[in-house]
């Protein structure tokens, strides 16, 4: 349900939107996959942390509008084809079909390559 009005402190609401045949119910952002190495000094205390990779991750919970093709838009093991995510590698895409609206859960990593 859309927020009609806010009383008190104004809050950010909604899960944002993406182009095409999906309703975004939930979007997790600012999660990172980090590769690092810790270097200890001669006494075993942490001296330095080398961060060699930091890749942004996102998770989408989508409701499919009729005609949506999540397996095509979000091919697991490849770069997403969906217009809004062509810089993202698809880690997983789970399609759920039940007695209600079809849904897709998508996890992606922004690798910095296409």
C-alpha positions in Angstrom: 0.0 0.0 0.0 1.3 3.5 -0.9 1.9 5.9 1.9 -0.7 8.7 1.5 0.7 11.1 4.0 3.3 11.2 6.8 2.9 12.9 10.2 6.1 13.6 12.1 9.5 12.9 10.7 9.5 12.3 6.9 10.7 8.7 6.1 12.0 7.2 2.9 9.4 4.6 1.7 9.0 2.1 -1.2 11.4 -0.4 -2.7 12.1 1.7 -5.9 11.1 0.6 -9.3 12.8 -1.1 -12.3 11.9 -0.9 -16.0 9.5 -3.5 -17.5 7.5 -6.3 -16.2 8.2 -6.4 -12.5 6.9 -4.9 -9.3 9.7 -4.5 -6.7 8.5 -5.6 -3.3 11.9 -5.5 -1.7 15.4 -4.4 -2.6 18.4 -4.9 -0.4 21.3 -2.5 -1.2 24.7 -1.5 0.1 25.7 -5.1 0.8 29.3 -5.9 -0.3 31.3 -9.0 -1.0 34.8 -8.2 0.2 38.1 -10.1 -0.3 40.8 -9.1 2.2 44.0 -10.4 3.8 45.1 -9.6 7.3 48.8 -9.0 8.1 49.9 -9.5 11.7 53.0 -8.0 13.3 55.7 -10.1 14.9 53.6 -10.4 18.1 50.5 -11.6 16.3 48.6 -8.4 16.5 46.8 -7.0 13.5 49.0 -4.6 11.6 47.4 -4.2 8.2 44.3 -5.3 6.3 44.7 -5.5 2.5 41.4 -5.1 0.7 41.8 -6.5 -2.8 38.2 -6.6 -4.0 35.0 -4.9 -2.9 31.9 -5.8 -5.0 28.5 -4.4 -4.4 25.7 -6.9 -4.0 21.9 -6.5 -4.2 18.9 -8.7 -3.7 15.6 -8.2 -5.4 12.2 -9.6 -4.5 10.0 -9.2 -7.6 6.4 -9.8 -8.4 6.0 -10.7 -12.1 3.6 -8.8 -14.3 2.2 -10.9 -17.1 4.8 -11.4 -19.8 7.8 -11.1 -17.5 10.7 -13.4 -18.4 12.9 -13.5 -15.3 15.0 -16.5 -16.6 15.9 -14.4 -19.6 16.3 -11.1 -17.8 18.4 -12.6 -14.9 20.3 -15.6 -16.3 22.2 -17.4 -13.5 25.9 -17.4 -14.0 25.9 -14.5 -16.5 25.5 -10.8 -16.7 21.9 -9.7 -16.3 20.1 -8.8 -19.6 17.5 -6.6 -17.8 17.9 -3.0 -18.9 18.5 -1.7 -15.3 21.1 -4.3 -14.4 23.5 -4.8 -17.3 26.5 -4.3 -15.1 25.4 -7.0 -12.6 26.4 -10.7 -12.5 23.5 -12.9 -11.5 24.4 -15.2 -8.6 21.0 -16.7 -8.3 17.4 -16.4 -9.5 14.6 -18.4 -7.9 11.2 -18.3 -9.6 8.2 -19.2 -7.3 4.9 -20.1 -8.8 2.1 -20.7 -6.3 -1.6 -20.0 -6.0 -0.9 -16.3 -5.9 1.2 -14.0 -8.1 4.4 -15.4 -9.5 7.6 -14.1 -7.8 11.3 -14.0 -8.5 14.1 -13.7 -5.9 17.3 -12.4 -7.6 20.8 -12.0 -6.0 23.4 -10.2 -8.0 27.0 -8.9 -7.7 28.4 -5.8 -9.5 31.7 -7.1 -10.7 32.7 -3.9 -12.6 33.0 -5.8 -15.9 30.4 -6.6 -18.6 
